[in-house]
Amino acid sequence: MSAIIVPDLPRHYPVLLKEIISIISPQYGGTFIDCTFGQGGYSQEILKYQDTKVIALDRDKDSKKKADIISEKFSNRFLFKNKKFSELDKIKLKNESIRGVIFDLGYSYTQIKDPKKGLSFNFMGDLNMCLGINNFSAKEAVNNLETKDLEKIFKFFGEEKEAKRIAKKIGKERQKKEINTQKLVEIIEKTKRKRDRKINSSTKVFQALRIFVNKEISELINGLIAGTKVLKKDGILVVVTFHSLEDKIVKYFFKTLSEHKSISRYLPKLDQPETSFKLAQKKVILPSRKELNENLSSRSAKLRYIIKKDNSYQIKTDIFEKFDHLIQIENLGDKL
Ligand SMILES: C[S@@+](CC[C@H](N)C(=O)[O-])C[C@H]1O[C@@H](n2cnc3c(N)ncnc32)[C@H](O)[C@@H]1O
């Protein structure tokens, strides 16, 4: 699993922007949904092309400030909604023919440097981690969940090998005093026996808590399904992921939509109906050397896209079953 992204820039830098524009080709006009508006890097680039419209979503209400500036300039071509992308198919799209749906997952530099959000141990802030529209914070989770639940979160969402030791230590320490960001970092540093020279000791636990607090697994799965539903024929769904769990989900989802399930290679091919999507490029797209030089944070980015072949609205997928073990862990949050 790749590390939580350590910021290296004074501002947000839209990742793989050139590649995304070349895939969605806004020069031909059309309506695009930017599911992760952030600081508006993608939306603004699309709006440079005259016959385009952008519907942008972000769960963080702080994104609205930037969205308001864009709205003033492009009042009849830009619409922002402070919503989670899992709710995309509930938004009234007024018969818009959607040409592209774009997800740039994770968080922006603006969010990571905000101490109120407490996303990073590099900017010691509240133990919060809420991106927006959440039910509980990381502080509530760390201080109240059973240690066996914390262990699962660290193990499955962070691939933290010393999950059990860390969870146990948290259980002990929180009896003395409520755990805050500083204390959590201290516990991890003191508890871990093995050090990874490439990443900070706290990276995996912080990533795990962020995924848990924001229910990022079910958000992604529901967002992908909603995105594929609203697309019209020839519409493109583009996703940029930043860690291996996200990429695994996107890769599996795209595969199930674009390939028939093989029953057995020894049996004759069955007359199966056409799939509704095609994978134009199987290989993942990575940032260029130039982008890596300009923005080190892009190093864990992976881009995948899929093209819709018809106007169907129903999506057949077993993605919930496939990742049910992760959704069950997210649901531990219902105890809070
Ligand atoms: C990496 S940033 C996007 C940056 C954007 N592409 C740009 O160029 O400015 C990811 C954004 O997605 C938002 N986000 C994350 N999960 C979300 C969700 N489930 N629904 C809506 N927005 C989400 C975050 O709040 C953050 O602003």
The ligand as an SDF file (V2000), in Angstrom:
LIG
                    3D

 27 29  0  0  0  0  0  0  0  0999 V2000
   -7.8300   15.2620   -4.5270 C   0  0  0  0  0  0  0  0  0  0  0  0
   -9.0900   16.3950   -4.1570 S   0  0  0  0  0  0  0  0  0  0  0  0
   -9.6940   16.8700   -5.7350 C   0  0  0  0  0  0  0  0  0  0  0  0
   -8.9210   17.9620   -6.3530 C   0  0  0  0  0  0  0  0  0  0  0  0
   -9.5040   18.4910   -7.6260 C   0  0  0  0  0  0  0  0  0  0  0  0
   -9.4510   17.5230   -8.7030 N   0  0  0  0  0  0  0  0  0  0  0  0
   -8.7910   19.7660   -8.0430 C   0  0  0  0  0  0  0  0  0  0  0  0
   -8.1640   19.7480   -9.1070 O   0  0  0  0  0  0  0  0  0  0  0  0
   -8.8260   20.7320   -7.3200 O   0  0  0  0  0  0  0  0  0  0  0  0
  -10.3760   15.3640   -3.6180 C   0  0  0  0  0  0  0  0  0  0  0  0
  -11.6330   16.0960   -3.2060 C   0  0  0  0  0  0  0  0  0  0  0  0
  -12.6770   15.1380   -3.1430 O   0  0  0  0  0  0  0  0  0  0  0  0
  -13.5100   15.4130   -2.0610 C   0  0  0  0  0  0  0  0  0  0  0  0
  -14.1580   14.1580   -1.6940 N   0  0  0  0  0  0  0  0  0  0  0  0
  -13.6060   13.0510   -1.1580 C   0  0  0  0  0  0  0  0  0  0  0  0
  -14.5270   12.1000   -1.0000 N   0  0  0  0  0  0  0  0  0  0  0  0
  -15.6940   12.6000   -1.4610 C   0  0  0  0  0  0  0  0  0  0  0  0
  -17.0220   12.0820   -1.5630 C   0  0  0  0  0  0  0  0  0  0  0  0
  -17.3220   10.8540   -1.1490 N   0  0  0  0  0  0  0  0  0  0  0  0
  -17.9760   12.8650   -2.0950 N   0  0  0  0  0  0  0  0  0  0  0  0
  -17.6810   14.1240   -2.5290 C   0  0  0  0  0  0  0  0  0  0  0  0
  -16.4540   14.6700   -2.4330 N   0  0  0  0  0  0  0  0  0  0  0  0
  -15.4730   13.9230   -1.9230 C   0  0  0  0  0  0  0  0  0  0  0  0
  -12.5730   15.9580   -0.9940 C   0  0  0  0  0  0  0  0  0  0  0  0
  -13.2990   16.7420   -0.0800 O   0  0  0  0  0  0  0  0  0  0  0  0
  -11.5860   16.7520   -1.8280 C   0  0  0  0  0  0  0  0  0  0  0  0
  -11.9680   18.0860   -1.9210 O   0  0  0  0  0  0  0  0  0  0  0  0
  1  2  1  0
  2  3  1  0
  2 10  1  0
  3  4  1  0
  4  5  1  0
  5  6  1  0
  5  7  1  0
  7  8  2  0
  7  9  1  0
 10 11  1  0
 11 12  1  0
 11 26  1  0
 12 13  1  0
 13 14  1  0
 13 24  1  0
 14 15  1  0
 14 23  1  0
 15 16  2  0
 16 17  1  0
 17 18  1  0
 17 23  2  0
 18 19  1  0
 18 20  2  0
 20 21  1  0
 21 22  2  0
 22 23  1  0
 24 25  1  0
 24 26  1  0
 26 27  1  0
M  CHG  2   2   1   9  -1
M  END
$$$$
